[in-house]
Amino acid sequence: MSKKILASALAAAALATVPFAAQAQAEGPWMVRARAVHLDSANKDSTGLGLSVNNKTLPEVDISYFFTPNIAAELILTYPQKHTLYSNGAKIGSLKHLPPTLSLQYHFAPNATFRPYVGAGLNYTRFSSVNFEPAVQTALAPSIKKNSYGLSFQVGADIELSKNLFLNVDIKKAQIDTDVYSKGNKAGTFKVDPLLVGVGLGMRF
């Protein structure tokens, strides 16, 4: 009799785990999110020119792959973003930046409705379409380094809205800077180092 009871209990336990296994399998290892992100630049400048760029809200797409329920890699993508460049509040030109970022994340509660995570990774930024006002170009012949490499840190959370659909909130701090030159001589370094606050939707598959 005890063997029958034990067998029945094991069978019941096995059946009880089926919904959880099916749920984990149904979500799959991939997640794609679309976010609206507000970029708030630190605007740290050592040139003495008081350089700054405007803050803006931009679209962002990220693709994540879950190696395990807790560990994922995230690649963040957008298209080149245009910024106005200022010196002591006066417009002196414009530029575009493309900042793909690759991060490794740890997800604390991968099966919960509220799923917080932290991440760290590398940012690569490419500056392009750098244009200065004619008077600035004539006086200073300025130029900037086109490539930037830096670290990126993030905290965020996915909130399950329905099966495989999530609300996402994400905060990142990225290291982005460029050397500034005048007539071929280095004048200093301009650090954008933005804080990026995003909200969007994610789909798990």
C-alpha positions in Angstrom: 0.0 0.0 0.0 2.8 2.4 0.9 4.4 1.8 -2.5 1.1 2.6 -4.2 0.8 5.8 -2.2 4.4 6.8 -3.0 3.9 6.1 -6.7 0.7 8.1 -6.7 2.5 11.0 -5.0 5.4 10.9 -7.4 2.9 10.9 -10.4 1.0 13.9 -8.9 4.3 15.8 -8.4 5.4 15.0 -11.9 2.1 16.2 -13.3 2.3 19.4 -11.2 5.6 20.3 -12.8 4.3 20.0 -16.4 2.7 23.6 -16.5 6.0 25.1 -15.2 8.1 23.2 -17.7 5.7 24.1 -20.5 5.8 27.8 -19.5 9.6 27.9 -19.5 9.8 26.1 -22.8 7.1 28.3 -24.4 9.0 31.6 -23.6 12.1 30.5 -25.5 15.6 31.9 -25.2 15.1 35.1 -27.3 13.6 38.4 -26.3 13.2 41.5 -28.4 12.4 44.9 -26.9 11.5 48.2 -28.4 12.0 51.2 -26.2 11.7 55.0 -26.1 14.9 56.2 -24.4 15.7 59.6 -23.0 19.4 60.6 -23.3 20.7 63.0 -20.7 24.3 63.9 -21.4 26.8 64.6 -18.6 28.5 67.2 -20.9 31.9 67.1 -19.2 34.5 69.2 -21.2 38.2 69.8 -20.6 38.7 72.0 -23.7 37.7 75.3 -21.9 35.1 75.9 -24.6 32.1 74.8 -22.6 31.1 72.1 -25.0 27.7 70.4 -24.7 25.2 68.5 -26.8 21.4 68.6 -26.5 19.4 65.9 -24.6 16.8 64.0 -26.6 14.4 61.1 -26.7 15.3 58.4 -29.2 14.0 55.0 -30.4 15.9 51.9 -29.4 15.7 48.1 -30.2 17.5 45.4 -28.3 17.9 41.7 -28.9 18.5 39.4 -25.9 19.5 35.8 -25.8 19.1 33.8 -22.5 21.9 31.3 -22.0 20.2 30.2 -18.8 17.0 31.4 -17.1 19.2 33.9 -15.1 21.9 34.9 -17.6 21.4 36.7 -20.9 23.3 38.8 -23.4 21.8 42.0 -24.8 22.6 43.9 -27.9 21.2 47.4 -28.1 20.7 49.1 -31.5 19.4 52.3 -33.0 20.1 54.5 -36.0 22.6 57.4 -36.0 21.2 60.1 -33.7 21.7 63.8 -34.6 22.8 66.3 -31.9 23.4 70.0 -31.9 26.8 71.0 -30.6 27.1 74.0 -28.3 29.9 76.1 -26.9 28.9 78.0 -23.8 25.3 77.8 -24.9 25.9 79.0 -28.5 25.4 76.7 -31.4 28.6 75.9 -33.1 27.7 72.8 -35.2 26.1 69.4 -35.2 27.1 65.7 -35.3 25.6 62.2 -35.3 26.4 59.3 -33.1 25.7 55.6 -33.4 26.1 53.8 -30.0 25.6 50.0 -30.2 26.1 48.3 -26.8 26.6 44.7 -25.8 25.9 43.7 -22.2 25.8 40.6 -20.1 22.9 40.5 -17.7 21.8 38.7 -14.5 18.0 38.2 -14.1 17.1 37.7 -10.5 13.5 36.2 -10.8 13.2 34.7 -14.3 9.8 33.0 -13.6 8.1 35.8 -11.7 5.7 38.5 -12.9 8.3 41.2 -11.9 11.7 40.3 -13.2 14.5 42.7 -12.2 18.0 42.5 -13.7 21.4 44.1 -13.7 23.9 44.3 -16.5 27.4 45.4 -17.6 29.0 45.6 -20.9 30.8 47.5 -23.6 29.7 50.5 -25.6 31.1 51.4 -29.0 30.1 54.8 -30.4 30.8 56.1 -33.9 30.6 59.8 -34.5 29.7 60.9 -38.1 28.4 63.9 -40.1 30.4 66.3 -37.9 29.7 69.9 -39.2 30.8 73.2 -37.7 29.5 76.7 -38.3 31.6 78.5 -41.0 33.0 81.1 -38.5 34.1 78.3 -36.1 35.7 76.3 -38.9 37.6 79.3 -40.1 38.8 80.4 -36.6 39.6 77.0 -35.1 39.7 74.4 -37.8 38.1 71.9 -35.3 37.8 68.1 -35.6 37.0 65.2 -33.3 38.0 61.6 -32.9 35.4 59.5 -34.6 35.5 56.3 -32.4 34.7 55.9 -28.7 35.0 52.8 -26.5 33.7 52.6 -23.0 31.9 50.6 -20.3 28.1 50.5 -19.8 26.1 49.6 -16.7 22.4 49.0 -16.3 19.5 48.1 -14.0 16.0 47.3 -15.2 13.0 45.1 -14.9 10.6 43.2 -17.2 7.0 43.1 -16.0 4.9 40.3 -17.5 1.7 41.7 -19.0 0.5 38.5 -20.7 2.0 35.4 -22.1 5.4 36.3 -23.6 4.6 40.0 -23.5 6.5 42.3 -21.1 6.6 46.0 -20.0 10.3 47.0 -19.7 11.9 49.7 -17.7 15.7 50.2 -18.1 18.3 52.6 -16.8 21.8 52.7 -18.3 25.0 54.7 -17.7 27.4 54.6 -20.7 31.0 56.0 -21.1 31.1 57.9 -24.4 33.8 60.5 -25.1 35.8 62.1 -27.9 39.1 64.0 -28.2 38.7 67.5 -29.6 41.3 69.0 -31.9 42.0 72.5 -33.2 44.2 72.9 -36.2 45.5 69.3 -35.6 46.4 69.9 -32.0 44.5 68.2 -29.2 42.5 70.8 -27.2 40.9 68.4 -24.7 38.3 65.7 -24.2 34.6 66.0 -24.3 32.7 63.4 -22.3 29.0 62.8 -23.2 28.7 59.9 -20.6 24.9 59.8 -20.9 22.3 58.6 -18.5 19.7 56.6 -20.6 16.3 56.0 -19.2 14.0 53.8 -21.3 10.6 52.3 -21.2 9.1 49.9 -23.8 7.6 46.5 -24.6 9.3 43.2 -25.0 8.4 39.9 -26.7 9.8 36.6 -25.5 10.0 33.7 -28.0 
